[in-house]
Amino acid sequence: MSEAQSTASVESIDILRIMEMIPHRYPMLLIDRVVDLHVGKSAIGIKNVTINEPQFTGHFPTQPVMPGVMIVEAMAQTAAVVVVHSLGKESEGKLVYFMTIDEARFRKPVTPGDQMHIHVTAIKQRGPVWKFEGKAMVDGKLAAEAIFSAMILDRK
């Protein structure tokens, strides 16, 4: 990555551009927008949580709560946008596989009507492996956090 790229930032990436960058689709596309992206460093993903999402029919029907694993997946998708944007167009559509999820903590339930702001920050990168710290915030309060690593690979 060039010095100019390492200091570049993007104000906002919409859902259509996200779908060009990462292969996820409904019902597993868990971010609606990415804002404040700093190439190779960090970004904030936005997830508007709505009652019509399929997980809420069973988790839990009388008191819907976003599953923690899906919150961590939203963190990973936000991080994947950082990685793909940082590596350039040739990395678009590649698959990003979890390698580790560490120190996951769930502090506050995320429910329909909430808007999650998913803050991800790169901790390190070695070859195709990236490690990130993620925090999901709702109304300025920490809902979940985790440290995770993933590998970006070509599709077969």
VEXGUTI-784217 format. One record per residue (C-alpha): residue number from 1; residue in three letters; chain; z, x negated, y negated. Coordinates in steps of 0.25 Angstrom, whole numbers. Layout:
BEGIN
k | r | c | Z | X | Y
NUM | ALA | A | Z | X | Y
...
// end
This chain:
BEGIN
k | r | c | Z | X | Y
1 | MET | A | 0 | 0 | 0
2 | SER | A | -4 | -6 | -14
3 | GLU | A | 6 | -7 | -25
4 | ALA | A | -1 | 4 | -33
5 | GLN | A | 0 | 13 | -21
6 | SER | A | 15 | 10 | -19
7 | THR | A | 18 | 15 | -33
8 | ALA | A | 9 | 27 | -32
9 | SER | A | 15 | 41 | -32
10 | VAL | A | 9 | 55 | -31
11 | GLU | A | 15 | 67 | -37
12 | SER | A | 11 | 78 | -27
13 | ILE | A | 4 | 80 | -14
14 | ASP | A | 0 | 94 | -10
15 | ILE | A | 0 | 101 | 3
16 | LEU | A | -15 | 99 | 5
17 | ARG | A | -14 | 84 | 3
18 | ILE | A | -2 | 83 | 12
19 | MET | A | -11 | 90 | 23
20 | GLU | A | -21 | 79 | 21
21 | MET | A | -11 | 68 | 22
22 | ILE | A | -3 | 73 | 34
23 | PRO | A | -7 | 80 | 46
24 | HIS | A | 4 | 91 | 46
25 | ARG | A | 1 | 106 | 45
26 | TYR | A | 8 | 119 | 45
27 | PRO | A | 18 | 121 | 51
28 | MET | A | 22 | 106 | 51
29 | LEU | A | 17 | 102 | 37
30 | LEU | A | 31 | 102 | 30
31 | ILE | A | 28 | 97 | 16
32 | ASP | A | 21 | 105 | 5
33 | ARG | A | 19 | 94 | -5
34 | VAL | A | 23 | 80 | -8
35 | VAL | A | 27 | 75 | -22
36 | ASP | A | 31 | 63 | -28
37 | LEU | A | 25 | 54 | -18
38 | HIS | A | 26 | 39 | -20
39 | VAL | A | 16 | 31 | -11
40 | GLY | A | 23 | 24 | 0
41 | LYS | A | 37 | 28 | -5
42 | SER | A | 41 | 42 | -6
43 | ALA | A | 38 | 57 | -8
44 | ILE | A | 44 | 71 | -9
45 | GLY | A | 38 | 82 | 0
46 | ILE | A | 40 | 96 | -4
47 | LYS | A | 42 | 107 | 7
48 | ASN | A | 43 | 122 | 3
49 | VAL | A | 51 | 128 | 15
50 | THR | A | 46 | 142 | 18
51 | ILE | A | 51 | 153 | 27
52 | ASN | A | 37 | 155 | 33
53 | GLU | A | 38 | 141 | 40
54 | PRO | A | 38 | 142 | 55
55 | GLN | A | 51 | 135 | 58
56 | PHE | A | 59 | 145 | 51
57 | THR | A | 56 | 156 | 61
58 | GLY | A | 65 | 148 | 71
59 | HIS | A | 73 | 139 | 62
60 | PHE | A | 81 | 148 | 60
61 | PRO | A | 76 | 162 | 59
62 | THR | A | 88 | 168 | 51
63 | GLN | A | 91 | 155 | 43
64 | PRO | A | 78 | 147 | 42
65 | VAL | A | 81 | 132 | 41
66 | MET | A | 70 | 121 | 40
67 | PRO | A | 72 | 112 | 53
68 | GLY | A | 77 | 98 | 49
69 | VAL | A | 65 | 92 | 57
70 | MET | A | 55 | 99 | 49
71 | ILE | A | 62 | 93 | 36
72 | VAL | A | 61 | 79 | 42
73 | GLU | A | 46 | 82 | 45
74 | ALA | A | 44 | 86 | 31
75 | MET | A | 50 | 73 | 27
76 | ALA | A | 41 | 66 | 36
77 | GLN | A | 28 | 73 | 31
78 | THR | A | 32 | 70 | 17
79 | ALA | A | 33 | 55 | 21
80 | ALA | A | 20 | 56 | 28
81 | VAL | A | 13 | 60 | 15
82 | VAL | A | 19 | 48 | 9
83 | VAL | A | 14 | 39 | 20
84 | VAL | A | 0 | 45 | 20
85 | HIS | A | -1 | 44 | 5
86 | SER | A | 4 | 30 | 5
87 | LEU | A | -6 | 25 | 16
88 | GLY | A | -18 | 33 | 10
89 | LYS | A | -29 | 42 | 15
90 | GLU | A | -31 | 35 | 28
91 | SER | A | -18 | 39 | 33
92 | GLU | A | -20 | 54 | 30
93 | GLY | A | -18 | 63 | 42
94 | LYS | A | -11 | 52 | 50
95 | LEU | A | 1 | 56 | 59
96 | VAL | A | 15 | 52 | 55
97 | TYR | A | 25 | 52 | 66
98 | PHE | A | 40 | 52 | 65
99 | MET | A | 46 | 39 | 71
100 | THR | A | 61 | 41 | 66
101 | ILE | A | 69 | 51 | 59
102 | ASP | A | 83 | 45 | 55
103 | GLU | A | 95 | 50 | 47
104 | ALA | A | 90 | 65 | 46
105 | ARG | A | 100 | 73 | 39
106 | PHE | A | 99 | 88 | 36
107 | ARG | A | 108 | 92 | 24
108 | LYS | A | 103 | 106 | 20
109 | PRO | A | 95 | 117 | 27
110 | VAL | A | 81 | 118 | 22
111 | THR | A | 77 | 133 | 21
112 | PRO | A | 65 | 142 | 17
113 | GLY | A | 63 | 142 | 2
114 | ASP | A | 68 | 127 | 1
115 | GLN | A | 59 | 117 | -5
116 | MET | A | 61 | 103 | 2
117 | HIS | A | 58 | 91 | -6
118 | ILE | A | 56 | 80 | 4
119 | HIS | A | 59 | 66 | -1
120 | VAL | A | 53 | 54 | 7
121 | THR | A | 55 | 40 | 4
122 | ALA | A | 48 | 28 | 12
123 | ILE | A | 58 | 19 | 18
124 | LYS | A | 49 | 9 | 24
125 | GLN | A | 35 | 8 | 30
126 | ARG | A | 30 | -1 | 41
127 | GLY | A | 16 | 1 | 46
128 | PRO | A | 14 | 15 | 50
129 | VAL | A | 29 | 18 | 50
130 | TRP | A | 36 | 24 | 38
131 | LYS | A | 50 | 27 | 36
132 | PHE | A | 55 | 37 | 26
133 | GLU | A | 68 | 43 | 20
134 | GLY | A | 67 | 58 | 18
135 | LYS | A | 75 | 69 | 11
136 | ALA | A | 73 | 84 | 10
137 | MET | A | 78 | 90 | -2
138 | VAL | A | 80 | 105 | -5
139 | ASP | A | 84 | 109 | -19
140 | GLY | A | 88 | 94 | -22
141 | LYS | A | 97 | 94 | -10
142 | LEU | A | 95 | 85 | 2
143 | ALA | A | 91 | 94 | 14
144 | ALA | A | 87 | 83 | 24
145 | GLU | A | 85 | 68 | 25
146 | ALA | A | 80 | 58 | 35
147 | ILE | A | 74 | 44 | 37
148 | PHE | A | 61 | 44 | 46
149 | SER | A | 50 | 36 | 50
150 | ALA | A | 36 | 39 | 54
151 | MET | A | 23 | 32 | 58
152 | ILE | A | 9 | 36 | 53
153 | LEU | A | -2 | 36 | 64
154 | ASP | A | -16 | 40 | 65
155 | ARG | A | -20 | 52 | 72
156 | LYS | A | -25 | 51 | 86
// end
